[in-house]
């Protein structure tokens, strides 16, 4: 889903996004102050919204031409992938872990 959005809209202005399968809700996180890292903002939303008890997917821009996506399921390891933009388009790569993910 995320790669389809960025193929259509590009990476500029990408907002951290959650997909909640149990309610079929898509939630973009808006209004993040300029001095707050979007990776930290995503984790703050997880903590404050009670998402740690439910399955969700997320996407967050982690570098100028890169988005990290994840699939969280309670009691299981989070699965991560990285989407990177290059002159040839977009590529994806599985990640073993993300050092910034503390949930």
PDB file as gemmi writes it, atoms N, CA and C in Angstrom:
CRYST1    1.000    1.000    1.000  90.00  90.00  90.00 P 1                      
ATOM      1  N   UNK A   1       0.825  -1.186   0.000  1.00  0.00           N  
ATOM      2  CA  UNK A   1       0.000   0.000   0.000  1.00  0.00           C  
ATOM      3  C   UNK A   1       0.875   1.258   0.000  1.00  0.00           C  
ATOM      4  N   UNK A   2       1.883   1.314   0.876  1.00  0.00           N  
ATOM      5  CA  UNK A   2       2.731   2.502   0.978  1.00  0.00           C  
ATOM      6  C   UNK A   2       3.432   2.798  -0.338  1.00  0.00           C  
ATOM      7  N   UNK A   3       3.977   1.773  -0.971  1.00  0.00           N  
ATOM      8  CA  UNK A   3       4.707   2.019  -2.213  1.00  0.00           C  
ATOM      9  C   UNK A   3       3.777   2.552  -3.298  1.00  0.00           C  
ATOM     10  N   UNK A   4       2.529   2.133  -3.306  1.00  0.00           N  
ATOM     11  CA  UNK A   4       1.574   2.671  -4.281  1.00  0.00           C  
ATOM     12  C   UNK A   4       1.309   4.149  -4.034  1.00  0.00           C  
ATOM     13  N   UNK A   5       1.233   4.540  -2.771  1.00  0.00           N  
ATOM     14  CA  UNK A   5       1.021   5.950  -2.421  1.00  0.00           C  
ATOM     15  C   UNK A   5       2.204   6.789  -2.868  1.00  0.00           C  
ATOM     16  N   UNK A   6       3.427   6.343  -2.571  1.00  0.00           N  
ATOM     17  CA  UNK A   6       4.582   7.169  -2.937  1.00  0.00           C  
ATOM     18  C   UNK A   6       4.853   7.142  -4.441  1.00  0.00           C  
ATOM     19  N   UNK A   7       4.481   6.078  -5.117  1.00  0.00           N  
ATOM     20  CA  UNK A   7       4.590   6.089  -6.588  1.00  0.00           C  
ATOM     21  C   UNK A   7       3.673   7.151  -7.179  1.00  0.00           C  
ATOM     22  N   UNK A   8       2.505   7.322  -6.589  1.00  0.00           N  
ATOM     23  CA  UNK A   8       1.537   8.307  -7.084  1.00  0.00           C  
ATOM     24  C   UNK A   8       1.871   9.724  -6.632  1.00  0.00           C  
ATOM     25  N   UNK A   9       2.291   9.877  -5.369  1.00  0.00           N  
ATOM     26  CA  UNK A   9       2.454  11.209  -4.773  1.00  0.00           C  
ATOM     27  C   UNK A   9       3.898  11.626  -4.530  1.00  0.00           C  
ATOM     28  N   UNK A  10       4.849  10.691  -4.596  1.00  0.00           N  
ATOM     29  CA  UNK A  10       6.240  11.003  -4.294  1.00  0.00           C  
ATOM     30  C   UNK A  10       6.508  10.981  -2.797  1.00  0.00           C  
ATOM     31  N   UNK A  11       7.772  11.127  -2.450  1.00  0.00           N  
ATOM     32  CA  UNK A  11       8.183  11.082  -1.047  1.00  0.00           C  
ATOM     33  C   UNK A  11       8.064  12.426  -0.337  1.00  0.00           C  
ATOM     34  N   UNK A  12       8.125  13.505  -1.089  1.00  0.00           N  
ATOM     35  CA  UNK A  12       8.072  14.827  -0.464  1.00  0.00           C  
ATOM     36  C   UNK A  12       6.754  14.997   0.277  1.00  0.00           C  
ATOM     37  N   UNK A  13       6.844  15.361   1.528  1.00  0.00           N  
ATOM     38  CA  UNK A  13       5.650  15.587   2.327  1.00  0.00           C  
ATOM     39  C   UNK A  13       4.993  14.325   2.856  1.00  0.00           C  
ATOM     40  N   UNK A  14       5.660  13.175   2.729  1.00  0.00           N  
ATOM     41  CA  UNK A  14       5.080  11.930   3.244  1.00  0.00           C  
ATOM     42  C   UNK A  14       4.870  12.051   4.746  1.00  0.00           C  
ATOM     43  N   UNK A  15       3.677  11.747   5.203  1.00  0.00           N  
ATOM     44  CA  UNK A  15       3.352  11.802   6.626  1.00  0.00           C  
ATOM     45  C   UNK A  15       3.406  10.403   7.227  1.00  0.00           C  
ATOM     46  N   UNK A  16       3.877  10.295   8.474  1.00  0.00           N  
ATOM     47  CA  UNK A  16       3.818   8.991   9.137  1.00  0.00           C  
ATOM     48  C   UNK A  16       2.378   8.480   9.115  1.00  0.00           C  
ATOM     49  N   UNK A  17       2.228   7.205   8.810  1.00  0.00           N  
ATOM     50  CA  UNK A  17       0.902   6.638   8.587  1.00  0.00           C  
ATOM     51  C   UNK A  17       0.750   5.301   9.300  1.00  0.00           C  
ATOM     52  N   UNK A  18      -0.446   5.074   9.842  1.00  0.00           N  
ATOM     53  CA  UNK A  18      -0.818   3.793  10.434  1.00  0.00           C  
ATOM     54  C   UNK A  18      -1.962   3.192   9.641  1.00  0.00           C  
ATOM     55  N   UNK A  19      -1.951   1.877   9.510  1.00  0.00           N  
ATOM     56  CA  UNK A  19      -3.085   1.131   8.981  1.00  0.00           C  
ATOM     57  C   UNK A  19      -3.492   0.154  10.079  1.00  0.00           C  
ATOM     58  N   UNK A  20      -4.763   0.228  10.470  1.00  0.00           N  
ATOM     59  CA  UNK A  20      -5.297  -0.624  11.529  1.00  0.00           C  
ATOM     60  C   UNK A  20      -6.257  -1.637  10.901  1.00  0.00           C  
ATOM     61  N   UNK A  21      -5.799  -2.882  10.687  1.00  0.00           N  
ATOM     62  CA  UNK A  21      -6.621  -3.864   9.979  1.00  0.00           C  
ATOM     63  C   UNK A  21      -7.947  -4.183  10.665  1.00  0.00           C  
ATOM     64  N   UNK A  22      -7.971  -4.169  12.001  1.00  0.00           N  
ATOM     65  CA  UNK A  22      -9.205  -4.566  12.686  1.00  0.00           C  
ATOM     66  C   UNK A  22     -10.352  -3.577  12.473  1.00  0.00           C  
ATOM     67  N   UNK A  23     -10.028  -2.321  12.196  1.00  0.00           N  
ATOM     68  CA  UNK A  23     -11.070  -1.316  11.942  1.00  0.00           C  
ATOM     69  C   UNK A  23     -11.021  -0.790  10.507  1.00  0.00           C  
ATOM     70  N   UNK A  24     -10.068  -1.306   9.721  1.00  0.00           N  
ATOM     71  CA  UNK A  24      -9.858  -0.856   8.338  1.00  0.00           C  
ATOM     72  C   UNK A  24      -9.625   0.655   8.271  1.00  0.00           C  
ATOM     73  N   UNK A  25      -8.968   1.185   9.289  1.00  0.00           N  
ATOM     74  CA  UNK A  25      -8.690   2.621   9.384  1.00  0.00           C  
ATOM     75  C   UNK A  25      -7.276   2.913   8.896  1.00  0.00           C  
ATOM     76  N   UNK A  26      -7.140   4.011   8.171  1.00  0.00           N  
ATOM     77  CA  UNK A  26      -5.833   4.535   7.782  1.00  0.00           C  
ATOM     78  C   UNK A  26      -5.706   5.884   8.461  1.00  0.00           C  
ATOM     79  N   UNK A  27      -4.610   6.069   9.190  1.00  0.00           N  
ATOM     80  CA  UNK A  27      -4.436   7.290   9.973  1.00  0.00           C  
ATOM     81  C   UNK A  27      -3.081   7.915   9.671  1.00  0.00           C  
ATOM     82  N   UNK A  28      -3.094   9.118   9.103  1.00  0.00           N  
ATOM     83  CA  UNK A  28      -1.860   9.880   8.880  1.00  0.00           C  
ATOM     84  C   UNK A  28      -1.656  10.795  10.082  1.00  0.00           C  
ATOM     85  N   UNK A  29      -0.429  10.903  10.537  1.00  0.00           N  
ATOM     86  CA  UNK A  29      -0.108  11.728  11.701  1.00  0.00           C  
ATOM     87  C   UNK A  29       0.311  13.104  11.201  1.00  0.00           C  
ATOM     88  N   UNK A  30      -0.514  14.093  11.465  1.00  0.00           N  
ATOM     89  CA  UNK A  30      -0.257  15.463  11.023  1.00  0.00           C  
ATOM     90  C   UNK A  30       0.126  16.332  12.210  1.00  0.00           C  
ATOM     91  N   UNK A  31       0.699  17.483  11.923  1.00  0.00           N  
ATOM     92  CA  UNK A  31       0.996  18.469  12.952  1.00  0.00           C  
ATOM     93  C   UNK A  31       2.187  18.142  13.827  1.00  0.00           C  
ATOM     94  N   UNK A  32       3.101  17.331  13.337  1.00  0.00           N  
ATOM     95  CA  UNK A  32       4.305  17.011  14.117  1.00  0.00           C  
ATOM     96  C   UNK A  32       5.210  18.235  14.098  1.00  0.00           C  
ATOM     97  N   UNK A  33       5.611  18.738  15.279  1.00  0.00           N  
ATOM     98  CA  UNK A  33       6.504  19.900  15.303  1.00  0.00           C  
ATOM     99  C   UNK A  33       7.802  19.622  14.544  1.00  0.00           C  
ATOM    100  N   UNK A  34       8.376  20.663  13.967  1.00  0.00           N  
ATOM    101  CA  UNK A  34       9.599  20.524  13.161  1.00  0.00           C  
ATOM    102  C   UNK A  34      10.761  19.916  13.933  1.00  0.00           C  
ATOM    103  N   UNK A  35      10.798  20.136  15.248  1.00  0.00           N  
ATOM    104  CA  UNK A  35      11.926  19.643  16.038  1.00  0.00           C  
ATOM    105  C   UNK A  35      11.711  18.220  16.571  1.00  0.00           C  
ATOM    106  N   UNK A  36      10.627  17.553  16.173  1.00  0.00           N  
ATOM    107  CA  UNK A  36      10.350  16.190  16.624  1.00  0.00           C  
ATOM    108  C   UNK A  36      10.632  15.215  15.479  1.00  0.00           C  
ATOM    109  N   UNK A  37      11.460  14.226  15.753  1.00  0.00           N  
ATOM    110  CA  UNK A  37      11.791  13.184  14.785  1.00  0.00           C  
ATOM    111  C   UNK A  37      10.533  12.351  14.515  1.00  0.00           C  
ATOM    112  N   UNK A  38      10.223  12.122  13.253  1.00  0.00           N  
ATOM    113  CA  UNK A  38       9.011  11.375  12.907  1.00  0.00           C  
ATOM    114  C   UNK A  38       9.049   9.942  13.426  1.00  0.00           C  
ATOM    115  N   UNK A  39      10.229   9.357  13.546  1.00  0.00           N  
ATOM    116  CA  UNK A  39      10.333   8.000  14.104  1.00  0.00           C  
ATOM    117  C   UNK A  39       9.875   7.983  15.552  1.00  0.00           C  
ATOM    118  N   UNK A  40      10.248   9.004  16.298  1.00  0.00           N  
ATOM    119  CA  UNK A  40       9.819   9.110  17.696  1.00  0.00           C  
ATOM    120  C   UNK A  40       8.331   9.427  17.776  1.00  0.00           C  
ATOM    121  N   UNK A  41       7.840  10.264  16.876  1.00  0.00           N  
ATOM    122  CA  UNK A  41       6.413  10.610  16.865  1.00  0.00           C  
ATOM    123  C   UNK A  41       5.553   9.367  16.643  1.00  0.00           C  
ATOM    124  N   UNK A  42       5.964   8.496  15.731  1.00  0.00           N  
ATOM    125  CA  UNK A  42       5.215   7.260  15.476  1.00  0.00           C  
ATOM    126  C   UNK A  42       5.135   6.420  16.745  1.00  0.00           C  
ATOM    127  N   UNK A  43       6.247   6.272  17.434  1.00  0.00           N  
ATOM    128  CA  UNK A  43       6.261   5.460  18.647  1.00  0.00           C  
ATOM    129  C   UNK A  43       5.439   6.102  19.762  1.00  0.00           C  
ATOM    130  N   UNK A  44       5.442   7.430  19.829  1.00  0.00           N  
ATOM    131  CA  UNK A  44       4.607   8.116  20.820  1.00  0.00           C  
ATOM    132  C   UNK A  44       3.127   7.865  20.558  1.00  0.00           C  
ATOM    133  N   UNK A  45       2.726   7.878  19.297  1.00  0.00           N  
ATOM    134  CA  UNK A  45       1.324   7.587  18.957  1.00  0.00           C  
ATOM    135  C   UNK A  45       0.973   6.155  19.367  1.00  0.00           C  
ATOM    136  N   UNK A  46       1.865   5.212  19.119  1.00  0.00           N  
ATOM    137  CA  UNK A  46       1.624   3.818  19.518  1.00  0.00           C  
ATOM    138  C   UNK A  46       1.385   3.743  21.019  1.00  0.00           C  
ATOM    139  N   UNK A  47       2.235   4.394  21.797  1.00  0.00           N  
ATOM    140  CA  UNK A  47       2.117   4.345  23.260  1.00  0.00           C  
ATOM    141  C   UNK A  47       0.831   5.014  23.744  1.00  0.00           C  
ATOM    142  N   UNK A  48       0.534   6.186  23.215  1.00  0.00           N  
ATOM    143  CA  UNK A  48      -0.617   6.960  23.697  1.00  0.00           C  
ATOM    144  C   UNK A  48      -1.957   6.427  23.208  1.00  0.00           C  
ATOM    145  N   UNK A  49      -1.966   5.755  22.082  1.00  0.00           N  
ATOM    146  CA  UNK A  49      -3.225   5.306  21.485  1.00  0.00           C  
ATOM    147  C   UNK A  49      -3.583   3.864  21.834  1.00  0.00           C  
ATOM    148  N   UNK A  50      -2.733   3.209  22.593  1.00  0.00           N  
ATOM    149  CA  UNK A  50      -3.014   1.825  22.959  1.00  0.00           C  
ATOM    150  C   UNK A  50      -2.801   0.828  21.835  1.00  0.00           C  
ATOM    151  N   UNK A  51      -2.044   1.204  20.835  1.00  0.00           N  
ATOM    152  CA  UNK A  51      -1.827   0.325  19.687  1.00  0.00           C  
ATOM    153  C   UNK A  51      -0.984  -0.902  20.034  1.00  0.00           C  
ATOM    154  N   UNK A  52      -0.286  -0.880  21.160  1.00  0.00           N  
ATOM    155  CA  UNK A  52       0.570  -2.012  21.514  1.00  0.00           C  
ATOM    156  C   UNK A  52      -0.221  -3.300  21.725  1.00  0.00           C  
ATOM    157  N   UNK A  53      -1.542  -3.190  21.841  1.00  0.00           N  
ATOM    158  CA  UNK A  53      -2.373  -4.376  22.067  1.00  0.00           C  
ATOM    159  C   UNK A  53      -3.090  -4.841  20.803  1.00  0.00           C  
ATOM    160  N   UNK A  54      -2.784  -4.233  19.667  1.00  0.00           N  
ATOM    161  CA  UNK A  54      -3.461  -4.595  18.421  1.00  0.00           C  
ATOM    162  C   UNK A  54      -2.477  -4.647  17.257  1.00  0.00           C  
ATOM    163  N   UNK A  55      -2.879  -5.337  16.232  1.00  0.00           N  
ATOM    164  CA  UNK A  55      -2.069  -5.418  15.017  1.00  0.00           C  
ATOM    165  C   UNK A  55      -2.164  -4.098  14.260  1.00  0.00           C  
ATOM    166  N   UNK A  56      -1.026  -3.652  13.714  1.00  0.00           N  
ATOM    167  CA  UNK A  56      -1.035  -2.465  12.859  1.00  0.00           C  
ATOM    168  C   UNK A  56       0.156  -2.494  11.919  1.00  0.00           C  
ATOM    169  N   UNK A  57       0.033  -1.724  10.868  1.00  0.00           N  
ATOM    170  CA  UNK A  57       1.120  -1.457   9.935  1.00  0.00           C  
ATOM    171  C   UNK A  57       1.453   0.017  10.062  1.00  0.00           C  
ATOM    172  N   UNK A  58       2.703   0.383   9.789  1.00  0.00           N  
ATOM    173  CA  UNK A  58       3.069   1.795   9.816  1.00  0.00           C  
ATOM    174  C   UNK A  58       4.087   2.087   8.731  1.00  0.00           C  
ATOM    175  N   UNK A  59       4.166   3.358   8.376  1.00  0.00           N  
ATOM    176  CA  UNK A  59       5.180   3.847   7.456  1.00  0.00           C  
ATOM    177  C   UNK A  59       5.676   5.182   7.964  1.00  0.00           C  
ATOM    178  N   UNK A  60       6.984   5.385   7.912  1.00  0.00           N  
ATOM    179  CA  UNK A  60       7.568   6.640   8.380  1.00  0.00           C  
ATOM    180  C   UNK A  60       8.809   6.951   7.550  1.00  0.00           C  
ATOM    181  N   UNK A  61       8.958   8.211   7.182  1.00  0.00           N  
ATOM    182  CA  UNK A  61      10.141   8.616   6.421  1.00  0.00           C  
ATOM    183  C   UNK A  61      11.328   8.634   7.375  1.00  0.00           C  
ATOM    184  N   UNK A  62      12.373   7.881   7.028  1.00  0.00           N  
ATOM    185  CA  UNK A  62      13.534   7.741   7.903  1.00  0.00           C  
ATOM    186  C   UNK A  62      14.804   8.354   7.328  1.00  0.00           C  
ATOM    187  N   UNK A  63      14.732   8.828   6.099  1.00  0.00           N  
ATOM    188  CA  UNK A  63      15.832   9.536   5.442  1.00  0.00           C  
ATOM    189  C   UNK A  63      15.205  10.308   4.279  1.00  0.00           C  
ATOM    190  N   UNK A  64      15.940  11.237   3.671  1.00  0.00           N  
ATOM    191  CA  UNK A  64      15.330  12.063   2.619  1.00  0.00           C  
ATOM    192  C   UNK A  64      14.657  11.282   1.489  1.00  0.00           C  
ATOM    193  N   UNK A  65      15.181  10.170   1.064  1.00  0.00           N  
ATOM    194  CA  UNK A  65      14.590   9.404  -0.043  1.00  0.00           C  
ATOM    195  C   UNK A  65      14.232   7.992   0.412  1.00  0.00           C  
ATOM    196  N   UNK A  66      13.818   7.852   1.660  1.00  0.00           N  
ATOM    197  CA  UNK A  66      13.617   6.514   2.220  1.00  0.00           C  
ATOM    198  C   UNK A  66      12.457   6.487   3.214  1.00  0.00           C  
ATOM    199  N   UNK A  67      11.669   5.421   3.137  1.00  0.00           N  
ATOM    200  CA  UNK A  67      10.589   5.187   4.087  1.00  0.00           C  
ATOM    201  C   UNK A  67      10.785   3.798   4.676  1.00  0.00           C  
ATOM    202  N   UNK A  68      10.603   3.692   5.982  1.00  0.00           N  
ATOM    203  CA  UNK A  68      10.614   2.395   6.640  1.00  0.00           C  
ATOM    204  C   UNK A  68       9.172   2.034   6.954  1.00  0.00           C  
ATOM    205  N   UNK A  69       8.804   0.808   6.604  1.00  0.00           N  
ATOM    206  CA  UNK A  69       7.466   0.327   6.918  1.00  0.00           C  
ATOM    207  C   UNK A  69       7.586  -0.847   7.875  1.00  0.00           C  
ATOM    208  N   UNK A  70       6.563  -1.043   8.682  1.00  0.00           N  
ATOM    209  CA  UNK A  70       6.595  -2.126   9.651  1.00  0.00           C  
ATOM    210  C   UNK A  70       5.235  -2.761   9.835  1.00  0.00           C  
ATOM    211  N   UNK A  71       5.262  -3.994  10.313  1.00  0.00           N  
ATOM    212  CA  UNK A  71       4.053  -4.747  10.637  1.00  0.00           C  
ATOM    213  C   UNK A  71       4.211  -5.223  12.070  1.00  0.00           C  
ATOM    214  N   UNK A  72       3.389  -4.663  12.954  1.00  0.00           N  
ATOM    215  CA  UNK A  72       3.433  -4.989  14.378  1.00  0.00           C  
ATOM    216  C   UNK A  72       2.274  -5.911  14.721  1.00  0.00           C  
ATOM    217  N   UNK A  73       2.595  -6.991  15.445  1.00  0.00           N  
ATOM    218  CA  UNK A  73       1.586  -7.896  15.998  1.00  0.00           C  
ATOM    219  C   UNK A  73       1.976  -8.161  17.442  1.00  0.00           C  
ATOM    220  N   UNK A  74       1.049  -7.962  18.386  1.00  0.00           N  
ATOM    221  CA  UNK A  74       1.380  -8.175  19.797  1.00  0.00           C  
ATOM    222  C   UNK A  74       1.975  -9.566  20.027  1.00  0.00           C  
ATOM    223  N   UNK A  75       3.063  -9.594  20.784  1.00  0.00           N  
ATOM    224  CA  UNK A  75       3.695 -10.854  21.136  1.00  0.00           C  
ATOM    225  C   UNK A  75       4.564 -11.462  20.060  1.00  0.00           C  
ATOM    226  N   UNK A  76       4.734 -10.768  18.940  1.00  0.00           N  
ATOM    227  CA  UNK A  76       5.566 -11.279  17.857  1.00  0.00           C  
ATOM    228  C   UNK A  76       6.575 -10.211  17.446  1.00  0.00           C  
ATOM    229  N   UNK A  77       7.685 -10.618  16.856  1.00  0.00           N  
ATOM    230  CA  UNK A  77       8.653  -9.615  16.387  1.00  0.00           C  
ATOM    231  C   UNK A  77       8.045  -8.737  15.291  1.00  0.00           C  
ATOM    232  N   UNK A  78       8.350  -7.462  15.334  1.00  0.00           N  
ATOM    233  CA  UNK A  78       7.905  -6.544  14.292  1.00  0.00           C  
ATOM    234  C   UNK A  78       8.699  -6.832  13.020  1.00  0.00           C  
ATOM    235  N   UNK A  79       8.018  -6.844  11.890  1.00  0.00           N  
ATOM    236  CA  UNK A  79       8.644  -7.088  10.587  1.00  0.00           C  
ATOM    237  C   UNK A  79       8.838  -5.733   9.910  1.00  0.00           C  
ATOM    238  N   UNK A  80      10.045  -5.476   9.416  1.00  0.00           N  
ATOM    239  CA  UNK A  80      10.378  -4.189   8.808  1.00  0.00           C  
ATOM    240  C   UNK A  80      10.818  -4.353   7.362  1.00  0.00           C  
ATOM    241  N   UNK A  81      10.521  -3.334   6.564  1.00  0.00           N  
ATOM    242  CA  UNK A  81      11.037  -3.218   5.200  1.00  0.00           C  
ATOM    243  C   UNK A  81      11.398  -1.758   4.964  1.00  0.00           C  
ATOM    244  N   UNK A  82      12.300  -1.550   4.032  1.00  0.00           N  
ATOM    245  CA  UNK A  82      12.704  -0.194   3.665  1.00  0.00           C  
ATOM    246  C   UNK A  82      12.394   0.020   2.188  1.00  0.00           C  
ATOM    247  N   UNK A  83      11.768   1.157   1.902  1.00  0.00           N  
ATOM    248  CA  UNK A  83      11.511   1.574   0.525  1.00  0.00           C  
ATOM    249  C   UNK A  83      12.456   2.729   0.236  1.00  0.00           C  
ATOM    250  N   UNK A  84      13.258   2.603  -0.812  1.00  0.00           N  
ATOM    251  CA  UNK A  84      14.238   3.629  -1.154  1.00  0.00           C  
ATOM    252  C   UNK A  84      14.001   4.095  -2.583  1.00  0.00           C  
ATOM    253  N   UNK A  85      14.065   5.409  -2.774  1.00  0.00           N  
ATOM    254  CA  UNK A  85      13.925   5.980  -4.109  1.00  0.00           C  
ATOM    255  C   UNK A  85      15.303   6.190  -4.711  1.00  0.00           C  
ATOM    256  N   UNK A  86      15.443   5.818  -5.979  1.00  0.00           N  
ATOM    257  CA  UNK A  86      16.684   6.060  -6.712  1.00  0.00           C  
ATOM    258  C   UNK A  86      16.315   6.570  -8.100  1.00  0.00           C  
ATOM    259  N   UNK A  87      17.311   6.820  -8.917  1.00  0.00           N  
ATOM    260  CA  UNK A  87      17.064   7.296 -10.281  1.00  0.00           C  
ATOM    261  C   UNK A  87      16.274   6.275 -11.103  1.00  0.00           C  
ATOM    262  N   UNK A  88      16.341   5.007 -10.718  1.00  0.00           N  
ATOM    263  CA  UNK A  88      15.642   3.940 -11.447  1.00  0.00           C  
ATOM    264  C   UNK A  88      14.247   3.654 -10.882  1.00  0.00           C  
ATOM    265  N   UNK A  89      13.818   4.395  -9.889  1.00  0.00           N  
ATOM    266  CA  UNK A  89      12.506   4.157  -9.282  1.00  0.00           C  
ATOM    267  C   UNK A  89      12.638   3.783  -7.819  1.00  0.00           C  
ATOM    268  N   UNK A  90      11.746   2.928  -7.363  1.00  0.00           N  
ATOM    269  CA  UNK A  90      11.719   2.527  -5.957  1.00  0.00           C  
ATOM    270  C   UNK A  90      12.153   1.082  -5.810  1.00  0.00           C  
ATOM    271  N   UNK A  91      12.875   0.817  -4.730  1.00  0.00           N  
ATOM    272  CA  UNK A  91      13.260  -0.552  -4.412  1.00  0.00           C  
ATOM    273  C   UNK A  91      12.875  -0.838  -2.966  1.00  0.00           C  
ATOM    274  N   UNK A  92      12.653  -2.103  -2.659  1.00  0.00           N  
ATOM    275  CA  UNK A  92      12.324  -2.506  -1.293  1.00  0.00           C  
ATOM    276  C   UNK A  92      13.361  -3.498  -0.802  1.00  0.00           C  
ATOM    277  N   UNK A  93      13.543  -3.488   0.499  1.00  0.00           N  
ATOM    278  CA  UNK A  93      14.498  -4.405   1.118  1.00  0.00           C  
ATOM    279  C   UNK A  93      13.989  -4.767   2.500  1.00  0.00           C  
ATOM    280  N   UNK A  94      14.000  -6.046   2.829  1.00  0.00           N  
ATOM    281  CA  UNK A  94      13.635  -6.490   4.173  1.00  0.00           C  
ATOM    282  C   UNK A  94      14.731  -6.109   5.147  1.00  0.00           C  
ATOM    283  N   UNK A  95      14.329  -5.778   6.364  1.00  0.00           N  
ATOM    284  CA  UNK A  95      15.273  -5.441   7.422  1.00  0.00           C  
ATOM    285  C   UNK A  95      15.104  -6.430   8.567  1.00  0.00           C  
ATOM    286  N   UNK A  96      16.198  -6.802   9.189  1.00  0.00           N  
ATOM    287  CA  UNK A  96      16.128  -7.695  10.340  1.00  0.00           C  
ATOM    288  C   UNK A  96      15.557  -6.953  11.540  1.00  0.00           C  
ATOM    289  N   UNK A  97      15.970  -5.712  11.714  1.00  0.00           N  
ATOM    290  CA  UNK A  97      15.514  -4.900  12.847  1.00  0.00           C  
ATOM    291  C   UNK A  97      15.755  -3.431  12.522  1.00  0.00           C  
ATOM    292  N   UNK A  98      15.166  -2.567  13.308  1.00  0.00           N  
ATOM    293  CA  UNK A  98      15.415  -1.124  13.223  1.00  0.00           C  
ATOM    294  C   UNK A  98      15.925  -0.675  14.581  1.00  0.00           C  
ATOM    295  N   UNK A  99      17.101  -0.082  14.615  1.00  0.00           N  
ATOM    296  CA  UNK A  99      17.690   0.304  15.896  1.00  0.00           C  
ATOM    297  C   UNK A  99      16.886   1.375  16.623  1.00  0.00           C  
ATOM    298  N   UNK A 100      16.061   2.123  15.921  1.00  0.00           N  
ATOM    299  CA  UNK A 100      15.276   3.174  16.552  1.00  0.00           C  
ATOM    300  C   UNK A 100      13.930   2.681  17.085  1.00  0.00           C  
ATOM    301  N   UNK A 101      13.479   1.508  16.694  1.00  0.00           N  
ATOM    302  CA  UNK A 101      12.171   0.982  17.106  1.00  0.00           C  
ATOM    303  C   UNK A 101      12.269   0.412  18.517  1.00  0.00           C  
ATOM    304  N   UNK A 102      11.557   1.007  19.460  1.00  0.00           N  
ATOM    305  CA  UNK A 102      11.652   0.617  20.870  1.00  0.00           C  
ATOM    306  C   UNK A 102      10.357   0.019  21.415  1.00  0.00           C  
ATOM    307  N   UNK A 103       9.402  -0.258  20.555  1.00  0.00           N  
ATOM    308  CA  UNK A 103       8.109  -0.793  21.007  1.00  0.00           C  
ATOM    309  C   UNK A 103       8.204  -2.304  21.150  1.00  0.00           C  
TER     310      UNK A 103                                                      
END                                                                             
